[in-house]
Amino acid sequence: MSRILIIIGLVIVALGVLWPWLSRFGIGRLPGDILIQRGNFTIYLPITTGLLFSIALSVILWLINR
């Protein structure tokens, strides 16, 4: 279990580092992601992107545990 958590942590860090390049492919700007910009204030809520990553991670972990 600890190996899986370490691998998940490393994947999350890698996604965080690669996020500027991943956004060029449309990840992070999906319908359902909320972006509010007012003056010098910005809020970004990646709801759809988070759901897709959650589903993908669930499927991957399900396949690993089979």
PyMOL Python script that loads the backbone (N, CA, C, O; Angstrom):
from pymol import cmd

cmd.read_pdbstr("""\
ATOM      1  N   MET A   1       0.822  -1.189   0.000  1.00  0.00           N
ATOM      2  CA  MET A   1       0.000   0.000   0.000  1.00  0.00           C
ATOM      3  C   MET A   1       0.867   1.254   0.000  1.00  0.00           C
ATOM      4  O   MET A   1       0.524   2.238  -0.655  1.00  0.00           O
ATOM      5  N   SER A   2       1.980   1.236   0.720  1.00  0.00           N
ATOM      6  CA  SER A   2       2.828   2.420   0.779  1.00  0.00           C
ATOM      7  C   SER A   2       3.461   2.726  -0.586  1.00  0.00           C
ATOM      8  O   SER A   2       3.656   3.890  -0.936  1.00  0.00           O
ATOM      9  N   ARG A   3       3.776   1.690  -1.341  1.00  0.00           N
ATOM     10  CA  ARG A   3       4.330   1.906  -2.688  1.00  0.00           C
ATOM     11  C   ARG A   3       3.323   2.606  -3.584  1.00  0.00           C
ATOM     12  O   ARG A   3       3.672   3.510  -4.343  1.00  0.00           O
ATOM     13  N   ILE A   4       2.074   2.181  -3.486  1.00  0.00           N
ATOM     14  CA  ILE A   4       1.033   2.785  -4.316  1.00  0.00           C
ATOM     15  C   ILE A   4       0.866   4.257  -3.957  1.00  0.00           C
ATOM     16  O   ILE A   4       0.725   5.095  -4.847  1.00  0.00           O
ATOM     17  N   LEU A   5       0.880   4.585  -2.663  1.00  0.00           N
ATOM     18  CA  LEU A   5       0.742   5.977  -2.247  1.00  0.00           C
ATOM     19  C   LEU A   5       1.922   6.823  -2.715  1.00  0.00           C
ATOM     20  O   LEU A   5       1.745   7.976  -3.109  1.00  0.00           O
ATOM     21  N   ILE A   6       3.116   6.257  -2.672  1.00  0.00           N
ATOM     22  CA  ILE A   6       4.295   6.979  -3.151  1.00  0.00           C
ATOM     23  C   ILE A   6       4.191   7.212  -4.654  1.00  0.00           C
ATOM     24  O   ILE A   6       4.501   8.303  -5.134  1.00  0.00           O
ATOM     25  N   ILE A   7       3.764   6.215  -5.388  1.00  0.00           N
ATOM     26  CA  ILE A   7       3.613   6.356  -6.841  1.00  0.00           C
ATOM     27  C   ILE A   7       2.539   7.393  -7.170  1.00  0.00           C
ATOM     28  O   ILE A   7       2.726   8.218  -8.064  1.00  0.00           O
ATOM     29  N   ILE A   8       1.420   7.355  -6.453  1.00  0.00           N
ATOM     30  CA  ILE A   8       0.366   8.349  -6.680  1.00  0.00           C
ATOM     31  C   ILE A   8       0.882   9.752  -6.387  1.00  0.00           C
ATOM     32  O   ILE A   8       0.594  10.689  -7.131  1.00  0.00           O
ATOM     33  N   GLY A   9       1.635   9.898  -5.318  1.00  0.00           N
ATOM     34  CA  GLY A   9       2.220  11.196  -4.981  1.00  0.00           C
ATOM     35  C   GLY A   9       3.165  11.695  -6.064  1.00  0.00           C
ATOM     36  O   GLY A   9       3.140  12.873  -6.421  1.00  0.00           O
ATOM     37  N   LEU A  10       3.991  10.809  -6.583  1.00  0.00           N
ATOM     38  CA  LEU A  10       4.911  11.197  -7.655  1.00  0.00           C
ATOM     39  C   LEU A  10       4.166  11.566  -8.930  1.00  0.00           C
ATOM     40  O   LEU A  10       4.568  12.487  -9.642  1.00  0.00           O
ATOM     41  N   VAL A  11       3.089  10.857  -9.220  1.00  0.00           N
ATOM     42  CA  VAL A  11       2.281  11.193 -10.399  1.00  0.00           C
ATOM     43  C   VAL A  11       1.635  12.567 -10.233  1.00  0.00           C
ATOM     44  O   VAL A  11       1.588  13.349 -11.184  1.00  0.00           O
ATOM     45  N   ILE A  12       1.145  12.862  -9.046  1.00  0.00           N
ATOM     46  CA  ILE A  12       0.537  14.176  -8.793  1.00  0.00           C
ATOM     47  C   ILE A  12       1.574  15.280  -8.928  1.00  0.00           C
ATOM     48  O   ILE A  12       1.284  16.331  -9.499  1.00  0.00           O
ATOM     49  N   VAL A  13       2.769  15.061  -8.418  1.00  0.00           N
ATOM     50  CA  VAL A  13       3.836  16.051  -8.558  1.00  0.00           C
ATOM     51  C   VAL A  13       4.205  16.241 -10.026  1.00  0.00           C
ATOM     52  O   VAL A  13       4.408  17.368 -10.477  1.00  0.00           O
ATOM     53  N   ALA A  14       4.294  15.136 -10.772  1.00  0.00           N
ATOM     54  CA  ALA A  14       4.623  15.222 -12.196  1.00  0.00           C
ATOM     55  C   ALA A  14       3.538  15.987 -12.954  1.00  0.00           C
ATOM     56  O   ALA A  14       3.854  16.800 -13.823  1.00  0.00           O
ATOM     57  N   LEU A  15       2.281  15.745 -12.642  1.00  0.00           N
ATOM     58  CA  LEU A  15       1.192  16.478 -13.289  1.00  0.00           C
ATOM     59  C   LEU A  15       1.263  17.963 -12.954  1.00  0.00           C
ATOM     60  O   LEU A  15       1.008  18.809 -13.812  1.00  0.00           O
ATOM     61  N   GLY A  16       1.606  18.279 -11.719  1.00  0.00           N
ATOM     62  CA  GLY A  16       1.746  19.678 -11.323  1.00  0.00           C
ATOM     63  C   GLY A  16       2.862  20.382 -12.075  1.00  0.00           C
ATOM     64  O   GLY A  16       2.722  21.540 -12.467  1.00  0.00           O
ATOM     65  N   VAL A  17       3.964  19.685 -12.273  1.00  0.00           N
ATOM     66  CA  VAL A  17       5.092  20.271 -13.007  1.00  0.00           C
ATOM     67  C   VAL A  17       4.773  20.397 -14.490  1.00  0.00           C
ATOM     68  O   VAL A  17       5.156  21.375 -15.132  1.00  0.00           O
ATOM     69  N   LEU A  18       4.073  19.408 -15.034  1.00  0.00           N
ATOM     70  CA  LEU A  18       3.762  19.395 -16.461  1.00  0.00           C
ATOM     71  C   LEU A  18       2.477  20.125 -16.808  1.00  0.00           C
ATOM     72  O   LEU A  18       2.103  20.166 -17.981  1.00  0.00           O
ATOM     73  N   TRP A  19       1.781  20.707 -15.825  1.00  0.00           N
ATOM     74  CA  TRP A  19       0.480  21.330 -16.069  1.00  0.00           C
ATOM     75  C   TRP A  19       0.503  22.399 -17.164  1.00  0.00           C
ATOM     76  O   TRP A  19      -0.414  22.425 -17.985  1.00  0.00           O
ATOM     77  N   PRO A  20       1.514  23.290 -17.217  1.00  0.00           N
ATOM     78  CA  PRO A  20       1.508  24.292 -18.301  1.00  0.00           C
ATOM     79  C   PRO A  20       1.523  23.655 -19.695  1.00  0.00           C
ATOM     80  O   PRO A  20       0.907  24.192 -20.615  1.00  0.00           O
ATOM     81  N   TRP A  21       2.198  22.549 -19.864  1.00  0.00           N
ATOM     82  CA  TRP A  21       2.252  21.885 -21.162  1.00  0.00           C
ATOM     83  C   TRP A  21       0.979  21.070 -21.414  1.00  0.00           C
ATOM     84  O   TRP A  21       0.524  20.967 -22.553  1.00  0.00           O
ATOM     85  N   LEU A  22       0.411  20.497 -20.362  1.00  0.00           N
ATOM     86  CA  LEU A  22      -0.832  19.735 -20.522  1.00  0.00           C
ATOM     87  C   LEU A  22      -2.004  20.638 -20.875  1.00  0.00           C
ATOM     88  O   LEU A  22      -2.929  20.211 -21.565  1.00  0.00           O
ATOM     89  N   SER A  23      -1.973  21.879 -20.411  1.00  0.00           N
ATOM     90  CA  SER A  23      -3.081  22.787 -20.708  1.00  0.00           C
ATOM     91  C   SER A  23      -3.129  23.149 -22.190  1.00  0.00           C
ATOM     92  O   SER A  23      -4.172  23.581 -22.682  1.00  0.00           O
ATOM     93  N   ARG A  24      -2.039  22.983 -22.895  1.00  0.00           N
ATOM     94  CA  ARG A  24      -2.031  23.242 -24.341  1.00  0.00           C
ATOM     95  C   ARG A  24      -2.893  22.233 -25.094  1.00  0.00           C
ATOM     96  O   ARG A  24      -3.350  22.517 -26.201  1.00  0.00           O
ATOM     97  N   PHE A  25      -3.121  21.056 -24.507  1.00  0.00           N
ATOM     98  CA  PHE A  25      -3.934  20.013 -25.132  1.00  0.00           C
ATOM     99  C   PHE A  25      -5.406  20.129 -24.746  1.00  0.00           C
ATOM    100  O   PHE A  25      -6.212  19.282 -25.130  1.00  0.00           O
ATOM    101  N   GLY A  26      -5.764  21.160 -23.996  1.00  0.00           N
ATOM    102  CA  GLY A  26      -7.148  21.368 -23.607  1.00  0.00           C
ATOM    103  C   GLY A  26      -7.500  20.819 -22.245  1.00  0.00           C
ATOM    104  O   GLY A  26      -8.624  20.999 -21.779  1.00  0.00           O
ATOM    105  N   ILE A  27      -6.555  20.146 -21.592  1.00  0.00           N
ATOM    106  CA  ILE A  27      -6.822  19.644 -20.241  1.00  0.00           C
ATOM    107  C   ILE A  27      -6.783  20.835 -19.300  1.00  0.00           C
ATOM    108  O   ILE A  27      -5.798  21.571 -19.265  1.00  0.00           O
ATOM    109  N   GLY A  28      -7.832  21.023 -18.551  1.00  0.00           N
ATOM    110  CA  GLY A  28      -7.913  22.166 -17.655  1.00  0.00           C
ATOM    111  C   GLY A  28      -8.841  23.237 -18.180  1.00  0.00           C
ATOM    112  O   GLY A  28      -9.149  24.190 -17.464  1.00  0.00           O
ATOM    113  N   ARG A  29      -9.289  23.105 -19.406  1.00  0.00           N
ATOM    114  CA  ARG A  29     -10.233  24.059 -19.985  1.00  0.00           C
ATOM    115  C   ARG A  29     -11.443  23.322 -20.549  1.00  0.00           C
ATOM    116  O   ARG A  29     -11.941  23.654 -21.625  1.00  0.00           O
ATOM    117  N   LEU A  30     -11.894  22.343 -19.827  1.00  0.00           N
ATOM    118  CA  LEU A  30     -13.024  21.545 -20.273  1.00  0.00           C
ATOM    119  C   LEU A  30     -14.329  22.228 -19.885  1.00  0.00           C
ATOM    120  O   LEU A  30     -14.352  23.032 -18.953  1.00  0.00           O
ATOM    121  N   PRO A  31     -15.418  21.918 -20.590  1.00  0.00           N
ATOM    122  CA  PRO A  31     -16.710  22.443 -20.167  1.00  0.00           C
ATOM    123  C   PRO A  31     -17.026  21.937 -18.762  1.00  0.00           C
ATOM    124  O   PRO A  31     -16.900  20.743 -18.491  1.00  0.00           O
ATOM    125  N   GLY A  32     -17.423  22.808 -17.895  1.00  0.00           N
ATOM    126  CA  GLY A  32     -17.670  22.452 -16.506  1.00  0.00           C
ATOM    127  C   GLY A  32     -16.593  22.960 -15.573  1.00  0.00           C
ATOM    128  O   GLY A  32     -16.806  23.008 -14.362  1.00  0.00           O
ATOM    129  N   ASP A  33     -15.439  23.340 -16.104  1.00  0.00           N
ATOM    130  CA  ASP A  33     -14.408  23.987 -15.304  1.00  0.00           C
ATOM    131  C   ASP A  33     -14.795  25.456 -15.157  1.00  0.00           C
ATOM    132  O   ASP A  33     -15.146  26.109 -16.140  1.00  0.00           O
ATOM    133  N   ILE A  34     -14.733  25.971 -13.945  1.00  0.00           N
ATOM    134  CA  ILE A  34     -15.199  27.323 -13.659  1.00  0.00           C
ATOM    135  C   ILE A  34     -13.996  28.245 -13.506  1.00  0.00           C
ATOM    136  O   ILE A  34     -13.064  27.949 -12.758  1.00  0.00           O
ATOM    137  N   LEU A  35     -14.027  29.366 -14.222  1.00  0.00           N
ATOM    138  CA  LEU A  35     -12.980  30.383 -14.143  1.00  0.00           C
ATOM    139  C   LEU A  35     -13.645  31.718 -13.901  1.00  0.00           C
ATOM    140  O   LEU A  35     -14.448  32.171 -14.717  1.00  0.00           O
ATOM    141  N   ILE A  36     -13.319  32.359 -12.781  1.00  0.00           N
ATOM    142  CA  ILE A  36     -13.865  33.668 -12.440  1.00  0.00           C
ATOM    143  C   ILE A  36     -12.705  34.647 -12.358  1.00  0.00           C
ATOM    144  O   ILE A  36     -11.797  34.477 -11.544  1.00  0.00           O
ATOM    145  N   GLN A  37     -12.735  35.675 -13.203  1.00  0.00           N
ATOM    146  CA  GLN A  37     -11.693  36.704 -13.202  1.00  0.00           C
ATOM    147  C   GLN A  37     -12.350  38.059 -12.974  1.00  0.00           C
ATOM    148  O   GLN A  37     -13.231  38.466 -13.731  1.00  0.00           O
ATOM    149  N   ARG A  38     -11.923  38.744 -11.942  1.00  0.00           N
ATOM    150  CA  ARG A  38     -12.428  40.076 -11.627  1.00  0.00           C
ATOM    151  C   ARG A  38     -11.247  40.938 -11.201  1.00  0.00           C
ATOM    152  O   ARG A  38     -10.700  40.749 -10.115  1.00  0.00           O
ATOM    153  N   GLY A  39     -10.859  41.868 -12.037  1.00  0.00           N
ATOM    154  CA  GLY A  39      -9.734  42.739 -11.709  1.00  0.00           C
ATOM    155  C   GLY A  39      -8.458  41.941 -11.511  1.00  0.00           C
ATOM    156  O   GLY A  39      -8.001  41.243 -12.416  1.00  0.00           O
ATOM    157  N   ASN A  40      -7.886  42.052 -10.319  1.00  0.00           N
ATOM    158  CA  ASN A  40      -6.651  41.307 -10.031  1.00  0.00           C
ATOM    159  C   ASN A  40      -6.946  40.043  -9.209  1.00  0.00           C
ATOM    160  O   ASN A  40      -6.064  39.537  -8.514  1.00  0.00           O
ATOM    161  N   PHE A  41      -8.172  39.538  -9.286  1.00  0.00           N
ATOM    162  CA  PHE A  41      -8.611  38.390  -8.509  1.00  0.00           C
ATOM    163  C   PHE A  41      -9.073  37.291  -9.457  1.00  0.00           C
ATOM    164  O   PHE A  41      -9.917  37.528 -10.321  1.00  0.00           O
ATOM    165  N   THR A  42      -8.525  36.096  -9.300  1.00  0.00           N
ATOM    166  CA  THR A  42      -8.885  34.972 -10.170  1.00  0.00           C
ATOM    167  C   THR A  42      -9.143  33.727  -9.333  1.00  0.00           C
ATOM    168  O   THR A  42      -8.364  33.391  -8.441  1.00  0.00           O
ATOM    169  N   ILE A  43     -10.250  33.045  -9.632  1.00  0.00           N
ATOM    170  CA  ILE A  43     -10.560  31.758  -9.007  1.00  0.00           C
ATOM    171  C   ILE A  43     -10.756  30.747 -10.131  1.00  0.00           C
ATOM    172  O   ILE A  43     -11.489  31.002 -11.086  1.00  0.00           O
ATOM    173  N   TYR A  44     -10.095  29.600 -10.009  1.00  0.00           N
ATOM    174  CA  TYR A  44     -10.225  28.540 -10.994  1.00  0.00           C
ATOM    175  C   TYR A  44     -10.646  27.267 -10.281  1.00  0.00           C
ATOM    176  O   TYR A  44      -9.949  26.799  -9.381  1.00  0.00           O
ATOM    177  N   LEU A  45     -11.786  26.702 -10.678  1.00  0.00           N
ATOM    178  CA  LEU A  45     -12.298  25.469 -10.089  1.00  0.00           C
ATOM    179  C   LEU A  45     -12.400  24.408 -11.185  1.00  0.00           C
ATOM    180  O   LEU A  45     -13.367  24.403 -11.946  1.00  0.00           O
ATOM    181  N   PRO A  46     -11.418  23.512 -11.275  1.00  0.00           N
ATOM    182  CA  PRO A  46     -11.411  22.497 -12.341  1.00  0.00           C
ATOM    183  C   PRO A  46     -12.300  21.298 -12.010  1.00  0.00           C
ATOM    184  O   PRO A  46     -11.796  20.203 -11.762  1.00  0.00           O
ATOM    185  N   ILE A  47     -13.597  21.498 -12.004  1.00  0.00           N
ATOM    186  CA  ILE A  47     -14.531  20.448 -11.594  1.00  0.00           C
ATOM    187  C   ILE A  47     -14.507  19.272 -12.571  1.00  0.00           C
ATOM    188  O   ILE A  47     -14.320  18.129 -12.156  1.00  0.00           O
ATOM    189  N   THR A  48     -14.692  19.540 -13.847  1.00  0.00           N
ATOM    190  CA  THR A  48     -14.727  18.464 -14.847  1.00  0.00           C
ATOM    191  C   THR A  48     -13.373  17.776 -14.964  1.00  0.00           C
ATOM    192  O   THR A  48     -13.301  16.549 -15.047  1.00  0.00           O
ATOM    193  N   THR A  49     -12.315  18.552 -14.972  1.00  0.00           N
ATOM    194  CA  THR A  49     -10.971  17.976 -15.056  1.00  0.00           C
ATOM    195  C   THR A  49     -10.700  17.077 -13.851  1.00  0.00           C
ATOM    196  O   THR A  49     -10.132  15.995 -13.996  1.00  0.00           O
ATOM    197  N   GLY A  50     -11.105  17.524 -12.671  1.00  0.00           N
ATOM    198  CA  GLY A  50     -10.937  16.709 -11.472  1.00  0.00           C
ATOM    199  C   GLY A  50     -11.717  15.411 -11.528  1.00  0.00           C
ATOM    200  O   GLY A  50     -11.233  14.363 -11.100  1.00  0.00           O
ATOM    201  N   LEU A  51     -12.934  15.489 -12.061  1.00  0.00           N
ATOM    202  CA  LEU A  51     -13.738  14.270 -12.209  1.00  0.00           C
ATOM    203  C   LEU A  51     -13.093  13.284 -13.181  1.00  0.00           C
ATOM    204  O   LEU A  51     -13.071  12.080 -12.926  1.00  0.00           O
ATOM    205  N   LEU A  52     -12.572  13.796 -14.291  1.00  0.00           N
ATOM    206  CA  LEU A  52     -11.916  12.910 -15.259  1.00  0.00           C
ATOM    207  C   LEU A  52     -10.680  12.248 -14.668  1.00  0.00           C
ATOM    208  O   LEU A  52     -10.463  11.052 -14.862  1.00  0.00           O
ATOM    209  N   PHE A  53      -9.869  13.018 -13.948  1.00  0.00           N
ATOM    210  CA  PHE A  53      -8.682  12.441 -13.315  1.00  0.00           C
ATOM    211  C   PHE A  53      -9.079  11.426 -12.249  1.00  0.00           C
ATOM    212  O   PHE A  53      -8.420  10.396 -12.104  1.00  0.00           O
ATOM    213  N   SER A  54     -10.135  11.699 -11.509  1.00  0.00           N
ATOM    214  CA  SER A  54     -10.600  10.772 -10.485  1.00  0.00           C
ATOM    215  C   SER A  54     -11.069   9.462 -11.099  1.00  0.00           C
ATOM    216  O   SER A  54     -10.745   8.386 -10.596  1.00  0.00           O
ATOM    217  N   ILE A  55     -11.825   9.549 -12.176  1.00  0.00           N
ATOM    218  CA  ILE A  55     -12.297   8.334 -12.848  1.00  0.00           C
ATOM    219  C   ILE A  55     -11.123   7.548 -13.412  1.00  0.00           C
ATOM    220  O   ILE A  55     -11.063   6.327 -13.268  1.00  0.00           O
ATOM    221  N   ALA A  56     -10.193   8.241 -14.052  1.00  0.00           N
ATOM    222  CA  ALA A  56      -9.021   7.561 -14.627  1.00  0.00           C
ATOM    223  C   ALA A  56      -8.196   6.889 -13.537  1.00  0.00           C
ATOM    224  O   ALA A  56      -7.759   5.751 -13.705  1.00  0.00           O
ATOM    225  N   LEU A  57      -7.980   7.577 -12.430  1.00  0.00           N
ATOM    226  CA  LEU A  57      -7.200   7.003 -11.334  1.00  0.00           C
ATOM    227  C   LEU A  57      -7.923   5.812 -10.713  1.00  0.00           C
ATOM    228  O   LEU A  57      -7.286   4.822 -10.353  1.00  0.00           O
ATOM    229  N   SER A  58      -9.238   5.897 -10.585  1.00  0.00           N
ATOM    230  CA  SER A  58     -10.016   4.781 -10.050  1.00  0.00           C
ATOM    231  C   SER A  58      -9.911   3.555 -10.940  1.00  0.00           C
ATOM    232  O   SER A  58      -9.761   2.438 -10.446  1.00  0.00           O
ATOM    233  N   VAL A  59      -9.990   3.755 -12.242  1.00  0.00           N
ATOM    234  CA  VAL A  59      -9.879   2.642 -13.178  1.00  0.00           C
ATOM    235  C   VAL A  59      -8.480   2.024 -13.114  1.00  0.00           C
ATOM    236  O   VAL A  59      -8.342   0.800 -13.102  1.00  0.00           O
ATOM    237  N   ILE A  60      -7.462   2.854 -13.075  1.00  0.00           N
ATOM    238  CA  ILE A  60      -6.079   2.348 -13.015  1.00  0.00           C
ATOM    239  C   ILE A  60      -5.863   1.549 -11.731  1.00  0.00           C
ATOM    240  O   ILE A  60      -5.294   0.458 -11.774  1.00  0.00           O
ATOM    241  N   LEU A  61      -6.312   2.080 -10.586  1.00  0.00           N
ATOM    242  CA  LEU A  61      -6.139   1.352  -9.337  1.00  0.00           C
ATOM    243  C   LEU A  61      -6.957   0.080  -9.310  1.00  0.00           C
ATOM    244  O   LEU A  61      -6.515  -0.918  -8.742  1.00  0.00           O
ATOM    245  N   TRP A  62      -8.144   0.087  -9.911  1.00  0.00           N
ATOM    246  CA  TRP A  62      -8.966  -1.112  -9.995  1.00  0.00           C
ATOM    247  C   TRP A  62      -8.253  -2.178 -10.815  1.00  0.00           C
ATOM    248  O   TRP A  62      -8.261  -3.354 -10.452  1.00  0.00           O
ATOM    249  N   LEU A  63      -7.635  -1.769 -11.920  1.00  0.00           N
ATOM    250  CA  LEU A  63      -6.907  -2.726 -12.773  1.00  0.00           C
ATOM    251  C   LEU A  63      -5.681  -3.274 -12.053  1.00  0.00           C
ATOM    252  O   LEU A  63      -5.352  -4.451 -12.204  1.00  0.00           O
ATOM    253  N   ILE A  64      -5.002  -2.436 -11.273  1.00  0.00           N
ATOM    254  CA  ILE A  64      -3.817  -2.900 -10.540  1.00  0.00           C
ATOM    255  C   ILE A  64      -4.201  -3.918  -9.472  1.00  0.00           C
ATOM    256  O   ILE A  64      -3.483  -4.892  -9.248  1.00  0.00           O
ATOM    257  N   ASN A  65      -5.343  -3.689  -8.811  1.00  0.00           N
ATOM    258  CA  ASN A  65      -5.746  -4.590  -7.712  1.00  0.00           C
ATOM    259  C   ASN A  65      -6.438  -5.860  -8.188  1.00  0.00           C
ATOM    260  O   ASN A  65      -6.749  -6.723  -7.368  1.00  0.00           O
ATOM    261  N   ARG A  66      -6.686  -6.002  -9.475  1.00  0.00           N
ATOM    262  CA  ARG A  66      -7.352  -7.214  -9.991  1.00  0.00           C
ATOM    263  C   ARG A  66      -6.443  -8.392  -9.935  1.00  0.00           C
ATOM    264  O   ARG A  66      -6.833  -9.492 -10.327  1.00  0.00           O
TER     265      ARG A  66
END
""", "prot")
cmd.dss("prot")
cmd.show_as("cartoon", "prot")
cmd.util.cbc("prot")
cmd.orient("prot")
